[in-house]
Amino acid sequence: MIRDTMIKTANGMISASSSSANAQSPGLKTYFKTPEGRYKLHYEKTHPSGLLHYAHGKTVTQVTLAHLKDKPAPSTPTASSSSFSASSGVRSAAARWLGAGNGSRALGFVGGNVGSKSISSSSSSSSSRIGSLGASSSSNSMTNSNFDGKGTYLIFNVGDAIFISDLNSQDKDPIKSIHFSNSNPVCHAFDQDAKDGHDLLIGLNSGDVYSVSLRQQLQDVGKRLVGAQHYNKEGSVNNSHCTSIAWVPGGDGVFVVAHTDGNMYVYEKNKDGASDSSFSVVKDQNQFSVSHARYSKSNPIARWHVCQGSINSIAFSFDGAYLATVGRDGYLRVFDYSKEQLVFGGKSYYGALLCCAWSMDGKYILTGGEDDLVQVWSMEDRKVVAQGEGHNSWVSEVVFDSYWSSPNSDGGGETVMYRFGSVGQDTRLLLWDLEMDEIVVPLRRCPPGGSPTYSTGSQSSHWDSVFPLGTLQPAPNIRDVPKISPVVAHRVHTEPLSGLTFTQESVLTVCREGHIKIWMRPGVAESQ
């Protein structure tokens, strides 16, 4: 409960200041404690050690988690799959949230399956390089015949490359690298409901976008994309950087790409990526507007002008009904996607908002940014209903933990408590518990020389105010918003953090330099 949480943290927040035996990260502990038990560092993933550091200083590493099921029959080259995505910061979400918001609840993933044979051992074997991929790629592409098409993979960008690691292998190095010659990849998303082979999206600094089959990339032993569809080639539609990319849940191959110039574009993967699209001129940079392509064969099919300045992250609700964006102007905006209408928006206290994420039930949205706060927004109330103080620097990723359940919950009825996590440039992971029934609402009246009093009633002007649909709200008085404190604050990396993902068995933290740590949940580590 929130009040219990505040007492716990007031009596001494759990931190990680003491030294540890972890040779790679001196001064960092290999575990952190929570009310439900101890999370233990199981293993780490990173890019090849030979990668030059100066080559990837320009971009921030994002991670997407992708699950491939059994290899389909040859007659149906579909990659039915399920995914999580931890893309945020200058990228998402729509992923970055817990799964790029690709619709239905994603599967749990087993981390550190030490007893099974690692796929990486076969994918790096030269003896397996036989055969060709056929019509969808050049005939001289060599394939990995031992690749069985199953597994859970980490897809992450560092410098000019996309790397793919086998999550269930403890090998630190990736099993696959894909290099881009003219621009750096900055965001990506995986479609758990792909109807055909193309399930992976990659957005570049140049504005170019690719869709590919993840399975096909893993089968090929080369270091270039194979069988790719290319959109916005050489910035033909928009030459500003991509920042965030997301599949539309249940959209049957429709995806959205956000850019640094405040525009989002809606594409259909089954249309020619090179077809021309022309849109009307944006008349007012400060006003939201939607323009549709003039021709039925055009791709992209629509342009959403959201704001002046960069869109930093986008995230779809899991049912695909709503789309949240956060931007350089400090505003969260929530849109009804099918109606193409603004539902509401609200502003940060200071600076840009960098990340956003949805709860699984679609009732709450998290945001984080340059004011060092984590804010909880209610769809029902259309405003911020709680804010978390605990980070010492910019918040780069926020995610709800859909696998966590309250220790005293009976499993019945509606979920009343939420667990979510945040990571920031202060190198720390914070975990928070949110129980709306226990939120305390500040009173505006302060006794002379005293501290503010609190009440469970709706006492503050912010709490009582109701904003009409479609309005952008100013930041409320900071004294009006209920405060929550983290149950855990743990320094997990030496470098600023850029990503966070929850799975059924683990928590994944990512630093901007491309190092990933897999922390096993309480009970899971002991069982292994």
C-alpha positions in Angstrom: 0.0 0.0 0.0 1.1 3.5 -0.7 1.2 4.6 3.0 3.1 1.5 4.0 5.5 2.1 1.1 6.2 5.7 2.2 7.0 4.4 5.8 9.3 1.7 4.5 11.3 4.0 2.3 11.4 6.7 4.9 13.1 4.3 7.3 15.8 3.6 4.8 15.6 3.0 1.1 17.2 -0.1 -0.2 20.3 0.9 -2.2 23.4 -0.6 -3.6 26.3 1.5 -2.5 28.5 -1.3 -1.2 31.0 -3.2 -3.3 30.4 -6.5 -5.0 32.3 -9.4 -6.4 31.0 -8.5 -9.9 34.3 -7.9 -11.8 32.6 -6.3 -14.8 30.8 -3.7 -12.6 32.9 -2.8 -9.5 30.8 -1.3 -6.8 27.5 -2.8 -8.0 25.6 -5.6 -6.1 24.5 -8.7 -7.9 21.1 -8.6 -6.3 18.5 -6.3 -4.9 15.8 -6.8 -2.3 12.1 -6.2 -2.6 9.2 -6.9 -0.2 8.5 -10.2 -2.0 12.1 -11.4 -2.0 15.5 -11.0 -3.7 16.1 -10.4 -7.4 19.5 -11.9 -8.5 21.7 -11.0 -11.4 21.6 -14.1 -13.6 23.7 -13.1 -16.6 24.5 -10.3 -19.0 24.3 -9.6 -22.7 26.3 -7.1 -24.7 27.7 -6.3 -28.1 31.0 -7.8 -29.4 34.0 -6.5 -27.5 35.7 -5.4 -30.7 33.0 -2.8 -31.4 34.6 0.7 -31.3 33.1 2.9 -28.6 33.2 6.1 -30.6 31.0 4.5 -33.3 28.0 4.3 -31.0 28.2 7.5 -29.0 25.5 9.1 -31.1 22.6 6.7 -30.4 21.0 5.2 -27.4 20.5 1.5 -27.1 17.0 0.2 -27.1 15.9 -3.4 -26.6 13.0 -5.4 -28.1 12.1 -8.9 -26.8 10.8 -11.2 -29.4 9.4 -14.8 -29.1 9.4 -17.1 -32.1 7.2 -20.2 -31.9 7.8 -23.4 -33.8 8.9 -23.0 -37.4 5.8 -22.9 -39.7 5.2 -25.3 -42.5 7.0 -24.3 -45.8 3.6 -23.6 -47.5 2.8 -21.0 -44.8 5.8 -18.7 -44.2 4.2 -17.0 -41.3 6.1 -16.0 -38.2 3.4 -16.3 -35.6 4.9 -14.8 -32.5 4.6 -12.9 -29.3 6.7 -10.1 -28.0 7.7 -7.6 -25.4 9.6 -4.4 -26.3 11.6 -2.1 -24.1 12.1 0.8 -26.4 11.9 4.3 -24.8 13.8 7.5 -24.5 14.4 8.8 -28.0 12.4 6.0 -29.2 9.3 3.1 -27.2 7.6 2.4 -26.8 4.7 1.4 -28.1 6.6 -0.3 -27.3 8.9 0.5 -24.8 6.4 -0.3 -22.8 6.2 -3.7 -21.9 5.9 -4.9 -25.3 5.4 -2.2 -27.7 1.8 -2.5 -26.9 1.3 -5.1 -29.6 -2.2 -6.0 -28.5 -3.0 -9.1 -26.4 -1.0 -10.0 -23.4 2.4 -11.3 -24.4 3.9 -14.6 -23.3 6.2 -15.1 -20.4 9.8 -15.9 -21.3 12.2 -18.3 -19.6 15.5 -16.6 -18.8 18.7 -18.6 -18.4 17.6 -22.0 -19.6 21.0 -23.4 -18.8 20.2 -27.0 -19.4 19.2 -26.6 -23.0 21.6 -26.4 -25.9 22.3 -22.8 -26.9 21.1 -21.8 -30.4 24.2 -19.6 -30.7 26.5 -22.7 -30.8 24.8 -23.8 -34.0 24.3 -20.4 -35.6 28.0 -19.6 -35.5 29.1 -22.9 -36.9 30.6 -22.7 -40.3 29.5 -26.2 -41.1 25.9 -25.2 -41.0 26.1 -22.7 -43.8 24.4 -24.5 -46.6 21.5 -23.8 -48.9 19.9 -20.6 -50.1 17.0 -18.5 -48.9 15.2 -18.5 -52.2 12.9 -16.0 -53.8 12.7 -13.5 -50.9 16.4 -12.8 -51.0 19.4 -13.0 -53.2 20.2 -16.6 -54.3 23.7 -16.5 -52.9 22.6 -15.9 -49.4 23.8 -18.7 -47.1 21.5 -20.1 -44.5 21.9 -21.8 -41.2 20.3 -25.2 -41.6 20.5 -25.9 -37.9 18.4 -23.0 -36.9 15.2 -24.5 -35.6 13.1 -21.3 -35.7 12.1 -21.4 -32.0 13.3 -19.2 -29.2 13.2 -15.9 -27.4 15.5 -13.2 -28.7 16.8 -9.8 -27.6 17.0 -7.3 -30.4 19.1 -4.2 -29.6 20.8 -1.4 -31.5 24.4 -0.2 -30.9 26.1 2.2 -33.2 25.5 1.3 -36.9 24.2 -2.2 -36.1 21.3 -4.3 -34.8 22.3 -7.2 -32.6 20.2 -10.3 -31.9 20.9 -12.4 -28.8 19.4 -15.7 -27.6 17.7 -14.8 -24.3 17.8 -18.5 -23.1 21.6 -18.8 -23.6 24.0 -17.4 -21.1 26.5 -16.6 -23.9 27.3 -12.9 -23.5 27.8 -12.1 -27.2 25.0 -11.9 -29.8 24.3 -14.7 -32.3 23.6 -12.2 -35.1 24.6 -8.7 -36.2 23.1 -6.6 -39.0 25.0 -3.6 -40.1 23.7 -0.4 -41.8 26.1 1.5 -44.0 24.6 5.1 -44.1 22.7 5.6 -40.9 22.3 4.2 -37.4 19.2 2.2 -36.2 17.5 4.0 -33.3 14.2 2.2 -32.7 12.5 -1.2 -33.4 9.4 -3.1 -32.7 8.2 -6.7 -33.0 4.7 -7.8 -34.0 3.3 -10.7 -32.0 0.4 -11.1 -34.4 2.1 -10.9 -37.7 0.0 -12.6 -40.5 3.1 -13.1 -42.7 6.8 -13.2 -42.4 7.5 -9.5 -41.8 7.3 -9.0 -38.0 10.2 -6.8 -37.2 10.4 -3.0 -37.8 13.6 -0.9 -37.7 13.7 2.9 -37.8 16.9 4.8 -38.6 18.4 8.1 -37.8 18.1 9.0 -41.4 14.3 8.6 -41.2 14.4 5.4 -43.3 12.3 2.4 -42.1 12.6 -1.3 -42.8 10.3 -4.2 -42.2 11.8 -7.7 -42.2 11.2 -11.3 -41.0 13.1 -12.0 -37.8 13.2 -15.7 -38.7 14.7 -14.9 -42.1 17.4 -12.7 -40.5 18.4 -15.6 -38.1 18.5 -18.1 -40.9 20.9 -16.0 -42.9 24.6 -15.8 -41.9 25.4 -12.5 -43.5 25.6 -9.1 -41.9 23.0 -7.3 -44.0 19.2 -7.2 -44.0 17.6 -9.9 -46.2 14.2 -9.8 -47.7 13.5 -6.3 -46.5 10.8 -3.8 -47.4 12.1 -0.2 -47.4 9.9 2.8 -46.5 10.7 6.5 -46.6 13.7 5.7 -48.6 16.4 8.3 -48.2 13.9 10.5 -46.5 11.6 10.8 -49.4 8.6 11.5 -47.1 10.3 12.8 -44.1 14.1 13.3 -43.6 14.1 13.9 -39.9 15.2 11.2 -37.4 13.0 8.4 -36.4 12.4 8.4 -32.7 9.8 5.6 -32.0 8.1 2.9 -33.9 5.1 0.7 -33.1 2.8 -1.9 -34.7 -0.9 -1.1 -34.4 -2.3 -3.9 -32.2 -4.7 -5.9 -34.2 -3.9 -3.6 -37.2 -3.0 -6.4 -39.6 0.3 -5.0 -40.6 -0.3 -1.3 -40.0 2.5 0.5 -38.1 3.2 4.1 -36.9 6.6 5.9 -37.1 7.3 9.0 -35.0 9.9 11.7 -36.0 11.8 14.5 -34.5 9.9 17.1 -36.5 6.6 16.4 -34.6 5.0 14.2 -37.3 3.9 10.6 -37.1 3.3 8.5 -40.3 0.9 5.6 -40.6 2.1 2.8 -43.0 0.7 -0.5 -44.3 3.5 -3.1 -44.6 1.7 -4.9 -47.4 1.8 -1.8 -49.7 4.8 -0.9 -51.8 7.2 1.1 -49.5 8.4 3.2 -52.4 5.1 4.5 -53.5 4.8 8.3 -53.4 2.8 10.1 -50.7 2.2 13.8 -50.7 0.4 15.5 -47.8 -1.1 19.0 -47.4 1.2 21.6 -45.8 1.0 21.8 -42.0 -0.7 25.2 -41.5 -0.1 25.6 -37.7 2.8 23.8 -36.1 1.2 24.1 -32.7 -2.1 22.4 -33.7 -2.8 18.7 -34.0 -3.9 17.8 -37.5 -4.3 14.6 -39.6 -3.8 14.5 -43.4 -4.6 11.4 -45.5 -2.8 10.4 -48.6 -4.5 11.4 -51.9 -4.1 8.0 -53.6 -5.2 4.6 -52.5 -1.8 3.1 -53.4 0.2 5.7 -51.4 2.3 4.6 -48.5 2.4 6.1 -45.9 -1.4 6.4 -45.8 -1.6 9.2 -43.3 0.4 11.9 -41.5 -0.4 13.0 -38.0 1.1 16.3 -37.1 1.2 16.1 -33.3 3.3 18.9 -32.0 6.1 21.4 -32.6 9.4 19.7 -31.9 10.3 16.1 -31.4 7.9 13.3 -30.6 10.1 11.3 -28.2 8.1 8.1 -27.7 4.8 6.6 -28.7 2.8 3.7 -27.1 -0.5 2.0 -28.0 -2.9 0.7 -25.3 -2.9 -3.1 -25.5 -6.3 -3.2 -27.2 -5.1 -0.7 -29.8 -7.9 1.8 -29.1 -5.6 4.6 -27.8 -2.3 6.0 -28.7 -0.1 8.0 -26.3 2.7 10.3 -27.3 5.3 12.3 -25.3 7.4 15.1 -26.7 10.0 17.7 -26.5 7.3 20.3 -25.6 6.7 18.4 -22.3 3.2 17.2 -23.1 1.6 13.8 -22.9 -1.1 13.5 -25.5 -3.6 10.6 -25.7 -5.5 10.0 -28.9 -8.4 7.9 -29.9 -6.6 6.1 -32.7 -9.5 5.1 -34.9 -11.3 8.5 -34.5 -8.0 10.4 -35.0 -9.0 12.7 -32.1 -7.2 14.1 -29.1 -8.7 12.7 -25.8 -6.6 14.7 -23.4 -3.1 15.9 -22.7 -1.0 17.2 -19.8 2.3 18.9 -19.2 5.4 18.0 -17.3 6.7 20.4 -14.6 10.0 21.0 -16.5 11.5 20.0 -19.8 10.7 17.2 -22.2 8.8 14.0 -21.5 10.9 11.1 -22.7 8.9 7.9 -22.2 5.3 6.6 -21.7 3.7 3.2 -21.0 0.2 1.8 -20.5 -1.2 -0.5 -17.8 -2.5 -3.8 -19.2 -6.1 -2.8 -18.4 -5.7 0.6 -20.2 -6.7 2.6 -17.1 -3.4 4.2 -16.4 -0.5 5.7 -18.3 3.0 6.3 -17.0 5.3 9.1 -18.1 8.9 10.1 -17.2 11.2 12.8 -18.4 13.5 15.7 -17.7 11.8 16.8 -14.4 13.1 13.5 -12.8 9.5 12.5 -11.9 7.4 9.5 -12.7 3.8 10.5 -13.2 0.7 8.3 -13.2 -2.2 9.5 -15.4 -5.8 8.3 -15.2 -7.7 7.7 -18.4 -11.0 8.0 -16.5 -10.1 11.3 -14.8 -8.0 12.6 -17.8 -5.3 14.0 -15.5 -2.3 13.1 -13.4 -3.4 11.2 -10.2 0.0 10.4 -8.6 3.7 11.3 -9.0 6.8 9.4 -7.9 9.8 11.2 -6.6 13.0 9.1 -6.4 15.2 9.6 -9.5 18.1 12.0 -9.3 18.2 12.6 -13.1 16.1 12.2 -16.2 13.8 9.3 -16.4 14.4 7.3 -19.6 11.9 4.4 -19.4 8.8 3.5 -17.5 7.0 0.1 -17.6 4.2 -1.7 -15.8 5.0 -5.1 -14.5 2.1 -7.2 -15.7 3.4 -10.4 -14.1 3.6 -9.1 -10.6 0.8 -9.7 -8.2 0.3 -8.3 -4.7 1.5 -10.8 -2.1 -1.8 -10.6 -0.2 -4.1 -10.7 -3.3 -6.5 -13.6 -3.6 -6.4 -13.6 -7.3 -10.1 -12.7 -7.6 -11.8 -9.6 -8.6 -10.4 -6.5 -10.2 -6.7 -5.6 -9.9 -6.3 -2.8 -7.4 -2.6 -2.7 -7.0 -0.1 -2.1 -9.8 3.7 -2.7 -9.8 5.7 -0.6 -12.2 9.4 0.1 -12.8 11.4 3.1 -14.0 15.1 3.6 -15.0 17.0 6.8 -15.5 20.2 8.5 -16.3 21.1 8.2 -12.6 21.9 4.5 -13.4 19.2 3.3 -11.1 16.2 1.0 -11.3 13.2 2.0 -9.2 10.2 -0.2 -8.4 6.9 1.3 -7.3 3.6 0.0 -6.0 0.4 1.8 -6.8 -2.8 1.1 -5.0 -5.3 3.8 -6.0 -7.6 3.1 -3.0 -4.8 4.1 -0.7 -3.7 7.3 -2.6 -3.7 10.2 -0.2 -4.8 13.5 -1.6 -3.0 16.6 -0.3 -4.9 19.5 1.2 -4.0 22.9 -0.2 -4.3 24.5 3.3 -1.1 24.4 5.3 -1.1 25.3 9.0 1.2 28.2 9.9 4.7 27.0 10.1 3.6 23.4 9.6 3.7 20.8 6.9 0.8 20.0 4.5 -1.9 17.8 5.9 -3.4 14.9 4.0 -6.8 13.5 3.5 -8.4 10.6 1.7 -11.1 12.9 0.5 -11.1 14.9 -2.7 -9.7 18.1 -1.2 -7.3 19.7 -3.6 -8.3 21.9 -6.5 -6.5 19.7 -8.9 -8.3 16.6 -7.7 -11.7 18.2 -8.0 -11.2 19.7 -11.4 -12.6 18.1 -14.5 -11.1 19.0 -17.9 -13.3 18.7 -21.1 -12.3 16.2 -23.8 -9.6 17.2 -26.2 -7.9 19.8 -24.0 -4.2 20.2 -23.2 -3.8 20.8 -19.5 -1.1 22.9 -17.8 1.0 21.2 -15.1 -1.0 21.2 -11.8 0.4 22.8 -8.6 2.9 20.2 -7.4 1.4 20.3 -3.9 -2.0 19.2 -5.3 -0.8 15.8 -6.7 -0.5 12.8 -4.4 3.1 11.6 -3.9 4.3 8.0 -4.0 7.7 6.7 -3.1 9.6 3.7 -4.5 9.8 0.4 -2.7 13.2 -0.3 -4.3 15.9 2.0 -5.6 18.9 0.1 -6.9 22.0 1.1 -8.9 22.1 -1.6 -11.6 24.7 -0.2 -14.1 27.6 2.1 -14.3 26.2 3.9 -17.3 22.9 5.8 -17.7 20.0 3.5 -18.3 17.8 3.5 -21.4 15.5 0.5 -21.2 13.5 -1.8 -18.9 11.5 -4.9 -19.7 9.6 -7.4 -17.5 9.1 -11.0 -18.3 7.5 -13.8 -16.3 10.8 -14.9 -14.9 13.0 -11.9 -15.0 13.6 -8.1 -15.2 15.9 -6.8 -18.0 17.7 -3.5 -17.5 19.6 -1.8 -20.4 22.2 0.9 -20.4 22.6 3.4 -23.2 26.0 1.8 -24.1 24.5 -1.5 -25.1 24.9 -3.7 -21.9 21.9 -5.7 -20.8 21.4 -7.4 -17.4 18.9 -10.1 -16.7 17.7 -10.2 -13.1 15.8 -13.3 -12.0 12.7 -12.9 -9.9 12.5 -14.2 -6.4 11.9 -18.0 -6.4 13.0 -18.4 -10.0 16.7 -18.0 -9.2 16.4 -20.5 -6.4 14.6 -23.1 -8.5 17.5 -22.9 -11.0 
